[in-house]
Amino acid sequence: MMFLLVGASLLFGVFFCVFSLGVGLWVICKHLITANIPAGISQPMKLRVLDCLFQLLLTWGMIFEKLRICSMPTFVRFIHDLEWLKEDPDVMVTDLRFGTIPVRLYQPKASSCTLRPGIVFYHGGGSIIGSLKTHHKICCRLSKESGSVVLSVGYRMVPQHKFPVPVKDCIVATIHFLKTLDKYSVDPARVVVAGDSAGGALAAVVCQKLVDHPDLPKIRGQILIYAVLQVLDFQLPSSQQNKNVPLLSQDFVFYCCFGYLDINPIWRSAFLERAHLPAKVWEKYAKWLGSENIPERFKKRSYREVSPAPLNEAAYLETNIVLDLMNSPLIAEDEVMSRLPETCIVSCEFDGLRDDSLLYKKRLEDLGVSVTWYHVEDGFHGVLNTLDMGYLQFPPSTKILNAIVHFIKEL
């Protein structure tokens, strides 16, 4: 019996090793066939390695999901949260809960004779992946180098919690923080909201929602790092140009978007044909979403304008949630946009979401809102997360952090 058990174990071990090798080879081959590494990326081989590791993680997540062990997002979050976090001797980190919402507080240990700026940070990850841990280094460096108290919000995510749960969690946590600023020695006149990717969308939405709260300290600024600011149009120049650029392929964009909004994937073709919205909607928002609002230099790389196809009524009925301002803050009315605070917008050239930032920037500037724009010519989506990743760190990560710190210190 013992011999049979040992033999079965060895057989399983061999099978698992061969299977794992096959998965790895499949990921590498898929990357080489589908991934587009633009010539403007300064360290292309490093990006290939990073993308292969990311895709390997997603692929194993999909395998576990097919085997009904756990969902892909759950697997990925479990793996990326295994990382050991190094303590910074200059920053005090405290895990708290605002009601049921987990938050992490970062406070500089250096003494200060004045109240500190406050930053409410919402992590990215498409509401699919990402956590307090994945953005720990960013928040720690941000607190240390800007001398700010940073509150990172651990909002609930897909698949257990879809729209609007993450938004509501962020609003609740932010209001709680704003009501208790004195407890953390934060200057009520210098509180900003910030986030990257989907977290940037959350920051924009929270900022808009709190415009009409005279009982709360006024948000002093918003920092939007390659944020998702609309989910209506997936045929903007940057969407076409960068649809196969790591780390945010068009496939992953739709996976995150449809998962978060609980939209059936069969409507992907309707979105790409722009058939999911009626003509009157496209006409209404053309003044803000039209490609003429994007500077010509960003349309030189393989861009073809796509006119809306005839309306797919069924698609519209099932997907019109994209028109909710909590999903597309870019289309908020002028009355709201004009009252937003000073804004720092970070965009990356090789990012499918680049044009969301450009369009939001133009809207704010047209309405007289002060905007600090930092565009990373050799940047790609998610590059800030390579901060302090050793060999896998990219120079733009430090540049983005420095730009954000400078913006905060100037407020």
C-alpha positions as CSV (number, residue, x, y, z in Angstrom):
1,M,0.0,0.0,0.0
2,M,2.8,2.4,1.0
3,F,4.5,1.6,-2.3
4,L,1.4,2.5,-4.3
5,L,1.0,5.8,-2.4
6,V,4.6,6.8,-3.1
7,G,4.2,5.8,-6.7
8,A,1.0,7.8,-7.1
9,S,2.6,10.8,-5.4
10,L,5.6,10.6,-7.7
11,L,3.3,10.3,-10.8
12,F,1.2,13.2,-9.7
13,G,4.4,15.3,-9.1
14,V,5.7,14.5,-12.5
15,F,2.3,15.3,-14.1
16,F,2.1,18.6,-12.2
17,C,5.6,19.6,-13.3
18,V,5.0,18.8,-16.9
19,F,1.6,20.6,-16.8
20,S,3.2,23.6,-15.2
21,L,5.9,23.7,-17.8
22,G,3.3,23.5,-20.5
23,V,1.3,26.4,-19.0
24,G,4.5,28.5,-18.8
25,L,5.4,27.7,-22.4
26,W,1.9,28.5,-23.5
27,V,2.0,31.9,-21.8
28,I,5.4,32.8,-23.3
29,C,4.2,31.7,-26.8
30,K,1.0,33.7,-26.5
31,H,2.9,36.7,-25.3
32,L,5.3,36.5,-28.3
33,I,2.4,36.2,-30.7
34,T,0.0,38.8,-29.3
35,A,1.9,41.4,-27.2
36,N,3.0,44.6,-28.8
37,I,6.0,46.2,-27.3
38,P,6.2,49.8,-28.7
39,A,9.6,51.1,-29.9
40,G,9.2,53.9,-27.4
41,I,9.5,51.6,-24.4
42,S,12.9,52.1,-23.0
43,Q,13.4,48.6,-21.5
44,P,11.4,46.3,-23.8
45,M,12.9,43.0,-22.6
46,K,12.1,43.9,-19.0
47,L,8.5,44.6,-20.0
48,R,8.2,41.3,-21.7
49,V,9.4,39.5,-18.5
50,L,6.9,41.5,-16.4
51,D,4.0,40.8,-18.8
52,C,4.8,37.1,-18.9
53,L,4.7,36.9,-15.1
54,F,1.5,38.8,-15.0
55,Q,-0.1,36.6,-17.7
56,L,1.1,33.5,-16.0
57,L,-0.6,34.6,-12.8
58,L,-3.9,35.3,-14.7
59,T,-3.7,32.0,-16.5
60,W,-3.3,29.9,-13.4
61,G,-6.2,31.9,-12.0
62,M,-8.3,31.0,-15.0
63,I,-7.3,27.3,-14.5
64,F,-8.3,27.3,-10.9
65,E,-11.6,29.0,-11.9
66,K,-12.3,26.3,-14.5
67,L,-11.6,23.6,-11.9
68,R,-14.1,25.4,-9.6
69,I,-11.5,25.8,-6.9
70,C,-11.8,29.6,-6.7
71,S,-12.4,32.5,-9.0
72,M,-9.5,34.0,-11.0
73,P,-9.6,37.3,-9.1
74,T,-9.6,35.5,-5.8
75,F,-6.5,33.4,-6.8
76,V,-4.6,36.4,-8.1
77,R,-5.3,38.5,-5.0
78,F,-4.2,35.6,-2.8
79,I,-0.9,35.2,-4.6
80,H,0.0,38.9,-4.8
81,D,-0.9,39.4,-1.1
82,L,1.7,36.7,-0.2
83,E,4.4,39.3,-0.7
84,W,6.4,40.2,2.5
85,L,6.1,43.9,3.2
86,K,9.3,45.6,4.3
87,E,8.8,48.2,7.1
88,D,10.0,51.7,6.6
89,P,11.6,53.1,9.8
90,D,10.3,56.6,8.9
91,V,6.6,55.7,8.5
92,M,4.2,54.4,11.0
93,V,1.6,52.0,9.4
94,T,-1.6,51.2,11.2
95,D,-4.4,48.8,10.0
96,L,-7.8,50.1,10.9
97,R,-11.5,49.5,10.1
98,F,-14.0,52.2,9.3
99,G,-17.1,50.2,10.1
100,T,-16.6,47.1,8.0
101,I,-14.2,48.7,5.5
102,P,-10.5,47.9,6.0
103,V,-8.1,50.8,5.7
104,R,-4.4,51.3,6.2
105,L,-3.1,54.5,7.7
106,Y,0.4,55.9,6.9
107,Q,1.9,58.6,9.1
108,P,5.4,60.1,8.9
109,K,7.3,59.5,12.2
110,A,9.1,62.8,11.9
111,S,7.7,65.4,14.2
112,S,5.8,68.3,12.7
113,C,4.8,71.6,14.2
114,T,1.9,72.0,11.8
115,L,-1.0,69.9,10.6
116,R,-0.1,67.6,7.7
117,P,-1.7,67.2,4.3
118,G,-4.0,64.2,4.0
119,I,-4.3,61.8,1.1
120,V,-7.1,59.3,0.6
121,F,-5.8,56.7,-1.8
122,Y,-7.8,54.2,-3.8
123,H,-5.8,51.3,-5.3
124,G,-6.1,50.2,-8.9
125,G,-6.6,46.8,-10.5
126,G,-9.9,47.1,-12.4
127,S,-11.8,46.2,-9.2
128,I,-10.6,42.7,-10.0
129,I,-7.2,42.6,-8.6
130,G,-5.1,44.9,-6.4
131,S,-5.3,45.4,-2.6
132,L,-3.9,47.4,0.3
133,K,-0.7,45.2,0.0
134,T,-0.1,45.8,-3.7
135,H,0.0,49.5,-3.2
136,H,1.7,49.5,0.2
137,K,5.1,50.6,-1.2
138,I,3.5,53.5,-3.2
139,C,1.5,54.7,-0.2
140,C,4.5,54.4,2.1
141,R,6.8,56.4,-0.2
142,L,4.0,58.9,-0.8
143,S,3.6,59.5,2.9
144,K,7.3,59.7,3.6
145,E,8.3,62.0,0.7
146,S,5.3,64.4,0.8
147,G,5.1,64.5,4.6
148,S,1.4,63.5,4.4
149,V,-0.9,61.3,6.2
150,V,-2.1,58.7,3.7
151,L,-5.3,56.6,4.1
152,S,-5.4,53.6,1.7
153,V,-9.0,52.2,1.3
154,G,-9.5,48.5,1.0
155,Y,-12.8,48.5,-0.8
156,R,-14.7,45.3,-1.6
157,M,-14.2,43.9,-5.1
158,V,-15.4,41.5,-7.8
159,P,-16.5,38.8,-8.0
160,Q,-18.3,38.9,-4.7
161,H,-19.0,42.6,-4.8
162,K,-19.8,44.4,-8.1
163,F,-20.9,47.9,-9.0
164,P,-21.8,50.1,-7.0
165,V,-20.3,48.5,-3.9
166,P,-16.6,49.6,-4.4
167,V,-17.8,53.2,-5.0
168,K,-20.0,53.2,-2.0
169,D,-17.2,51.8,0.2
170,C,-14.8,54.5,-1.0
171,I,-17.3,57.3,-0.4
172,V,-18.1,56.0,3.1
173,A,-14.4,55.6,4.1
174,T,-13.6,59.1,2.7
175,I,-16.4,60.8,4.6
176,H,-15.4,59.0,7.8
177,F,-11.8,60.2,7.4
178,L,-13.0,63.8,6.7
179,K,-15.0,63.8,9.9
180,T,-12.1,62.6,12.0
181,L,-9.1,64.6,10.5
182,D,-8.2,66.1,13.9
183,K,-7.6,62.5,15.3
184,Y,-4.8,62.1,12.7
185,S,-3.4,65.6,12.8
186,V,-4.5,66.4,9.2
187,D,-5.0,69.9,7.9
188,P,-8.7,70.1,6.8
189,A,-7.7,72.6,4.1
190,R,-5.2,70.2,2.5
191,V,-7.0,66.9,1.8
192,V,-6.7,65.3,-1.6
193,V,-8.1,62.1,-3.1
194,A,-5.9,60.0,-5.3
195,G,-5.8,56.7,-7.2
196,D,-4.4,54.8,-10.1
197,S,-6.4,53.1,-12.9
198,A,-9.7,52.0,-11.5
199,G,-8.6,53.7,-8.3
200,G,-8.3,56.9,-10.3
201,A,-11.9,56.5,-11.4
202,L,-12.9,56.1,-7.8
203,A,-11.0,59.3,-6.8
204,A,-12.8,61.2,-9.6
205,V,-16.2,59.9,-8.6
206,V,-15.7,60.6,-4.9
207,C,-14.5,64.1,-5.7
208,Q,-17.7,64.8,-7.7
209,K,-20.0,63.2,-5.1
210,L,-18.5,65.4,-2.3
211,V,-18.9,68.7,-4.2
212,D,-22.3,69.2,-2.5
213,H,-21.3,68.4,1.1
214,P,-20.9,71.8,2.8
215,D,-20.8,70.0,6.2
216,L,-17.5,68.3,5.3
217,P,-14.0,69.8,4.7
218,K,-13.6,70.7,1.1
219,I,-11.4,68.4,-1.0
220,R,-8.3,70.5,-1.9
221,G,-7.2,68.4,-4.9
222,Q,-7.5,65.2,-6.9
223,I,-4.7,63.1,-8.3
224,L,-5.7,60.9,-11.2
225,I,-3.1,58.4,-12.3
226,Y,-3.9,56.8,-15.7
227,A,-7.5,56.7,-14.6
228,V,-10.5,55.0,-16.1
229,L,-12.8,58.0,-16.7
230,Q,-15.4,56.7,-19.1
231,V,-16.7,53.3,-20.3
232,L,-18.7,54.4,-23.3
233,D,-16.2,54.5,-26.1
234,F,-13.6,51.8,-26.7
235,Q,-12.5,53.2,-30.0
236,L,-10.6,56.3,-28.9
237,P,-7.1,56.6,-30.5
238,S,-5.3,55.2,-27.5
239,S,-7.7,52.3,-27.3
240,Q,-6.8,51.3,-30.8
241,Q,-3.1,52.1,-30.7
242,N,-2.4,50.3,-27.4
243,K,-4.9,47.4,-27.5
244,N,-2.1,44.8,-27.2
245,V,0.4,46.7,-25.1
246,P,1.2,45.2,-21.7
247,L,0.0,45.4,-19.0
248,L,-3.5,46.5,-20.0
249,S,-4.6,44.6,-23.2
250,Q,-8.0,45.2,-24.6
251,D,-9.0,41.7,-23.6
252,F,-8.2,42.5,-19.9
253,V,-10.0,45.9,-20.2
254,F,-13.2,44.2,-21.2
255,Y,-12.8,41.4,-18.6
256,C,-12.5,44.0,-15.8
257,C,-15.2,46.3,-17.2
258,F,-17.8,43.6,-17.8
259,G,-17.0,41.8,-14.6
260,Y,-17.4,45.0,-12.5
261,L,-20.6,46.1,-14.2
262,D,-22.0,42.6,-14.5
263,I,-22.3,42.8,-18.3
264,N,-22.5,39.7,-20.4
265,P,-19.3,39.3,-22.5
266,I,-21.3,38.6,-25.7
267,W,-21.8,42.4,-26.0
268,R,-18.1,43.0,-26.6
269,S,-18.6,43.3,-30.4
270,A,-21.4,45.8,-29.9
271,F,-19.1,48.0,-27.8
272,L,-16.3,47.8,-30.5
273,E,-18.8,48.6,-33.2
274,R,-20.2,51.4,-31.0
275,A,-23.6,49.9,-31.5
276,H,-24.5,49.7,-27.7
277,L,-25.7,53.3,-27.5
278,P,-28.3,55.2,-29.5
279,A,-27.3,58.0,-31.9
280,K,-28.8,60.7,-29.6
281,V,-26.4,59.6,-26.8
282,W,-23.3,59.7,-29.1
283,E,-24.5,63.2,-30.4
284,K,-25.0,64.5,-26.8
285,Y,-21.5,63.5,-25.6
286,A,-19.6,64.1,-28.9
287,K,-18.6,67.5,-27.6
288,W,-16.6,65.8,-24.8
289,L,-15.7,62.4,-26.2
290,G,-15.0,63.3,-29.8
291,S,-11.5,62.6,-31.1
292,E,-11.2,66.3,-32.2
293,N,-10.7,67.0,-28.5
294,I,-7.5,65.0,-28.5
295,P,-4.3,66.8,-29.8
296,E,-3.2,65.7,-33.2
297,R,0.1,64.3,-32.1
298,F,-1.7,61.5,-30.2
299,K,-3.5,60.4,-33.3
300,K,-0.5,59.7,-35.6
301,R,0.0,56.1,-34.6
302,S,-2.5,53.8,-36.5
303,Y,-5.8,55.4,-35.7
304,R,-9.0,55.0,-37.7
305,E,-12.1,56.7,-36.6
306,V,-15.1,54.3,-36.1
307,S,-18.5,55.7,-36.7
308,P,-21.3,54.2,-34.5
309,A,-23.1,51.2,-36.1
310,P,-26.9,51.0,-36.0
311,L,-28.2,50.6,-32.5
312,N,-28.3,47.1,-31.0
313,E,-31.4,47.6,-28.9
314,A,-30.8,44.5,-26.7
315,A,-27.2,45.6,-26.1
316,Y,-28.3,49.0,-25.0
317,L,-30.9,47.7,-22.6
318,E,-28.4,45.4,-20.9
319,T,-25.4,47.8,-20.9
320,N,-26.7,51.4,-20.4
321,I,-25.3,51.3,-16.9
322,V,-22.1,52.7,-18.6
323,L,-23.9,56.0,-18.7
324,D,-24.0,56.2,-14.9
325,L,-21.8,59.0,-13.8
326,M,-20.2,56.7,-11.2
327,N,-18.9,54.7,-14.1
328,S,-18.2,57.6,-16.5
329,P,-17.3,60.7,-14.5
330,L,-16.0,62.3,-17.7
331,I,-19.6,63.0,-18.9
332,A,-20.7,64.8,-15.7
333,E,-22.4,68.1,-16.4
334,D,-20.5,71.4,-16.5
335,E,-22.1,72.5,-13.3
336,V,-20.3,69.7,-11.4
337,M,-17.1,69.7,-13.3
338,S,-16.5,73.5,-12.9
339,R,-16.6,73.1,-9.1
340,L,-13.9,70.4,-8.9
341,P,-10.7,71.2,-7.1
342,E,-7.2,71.6,-8.5
343,T,-6.2,68.4,-10.4
344,C,-3.1,66.5,-11.1
345,I,-3.5,64.2,-14.1
346,V,-0.9,61.5,-15.0
347,S,-1.1,59.9,-18.4
348,C,1.2,57.4,-20.2
349,E,1.8,57.3,-23.9
350,F,1.5,53.5,-24.3
351,D,-1.7,53.1,-22.3
352,G,-5.1,52.2,-23.7
353,L,-6.6,54.6,-21.2
354,R,-4.4,57.6,-22.2
355,D,-7.1,59.5,-23.9
356,D,-9.5,59.3,-20.9
357,S,-6.9,61.5,-19.2
358,L,-6.5,63.9,-22.2
359,L,-10.3,64.3,-22.5
360,Y,-10.8,64.9,-18.7
361,K,-7.9,67.4,-18.8
362,K,-9.5,69.4,-21.6
363,R,-12.9,69.4,-19.9
364,L,-11.5,70.8,-16.7
365,E,-9.3,73.4,-18.4
366,D,-12.2,74.6,-20.6
367,L,-14.2,75.2,-17.4
368,G,-11.4,77.1,-15.6
369,V,-10.2,74.3,-13.3
370,S,-6.5,74.3,-12.6
371,V,-4.8,71.2,-14.0
372,T,-1.2,69.9,-13.6
373,W,-0.6,67.4,-16.4
374,Y,2.3,65.0,-16.3
375,H,2.6,62.8,-19.4
376,V,5.1,59.9,-19.4
377,E,6.4,59.5,-23.0
378,D,7.8,56.0,-22.3
379,G,5.2,55.0,-19.8
380,F,2.6,52.1,-19.9
381,H,-0.4,51.3,-17.8
382,G,0.5,50.1,-14.3
383,V,4.1,51.3,-14.4
384,L,3.8,53.1,-11.0
385,N,3.4,49.6,-9.4
386,T,6.9,48.7,-10.4
387,L,8.2,51.1,-7.8
388,D,10.7,49.4,-5.5
389,M,10.4,46.1,-7.5
390,G,14.2,45.7,-7.9
391,Y,15.1,44.4,-11.4
392,L,11.5,44.9,-12.6
393,Q,11.3,48.6,-11.6
394,F,10.9,51.0,-14.5
395,P,12.3,54.6,-14.3
396,P,8.9,56.2,-15.0
397,S,7.6,54.9,-11.7
398,T,9.9,57.2,-9.7
399,K,9.2,60.1,-12.1
400,I,5.4,59.7,-11.5
401,L,5.9,59.6,-7.7
402,N,8.1,62.7,-7.8
403,A,5.4,64.6,-9.9
404,I,2.7,63.6,-7.4
405,V,4.8,64.6,-4.4
406,H,5.6,68.0,-6.0
407,F,1.9,68.6,-6.7
408,I,1.0,67.9,-3.1
409,K,3.7,70.1,-1.7
410,E,2.6,73.0,-3.9
411,L,-1.0,72.9,-2.6
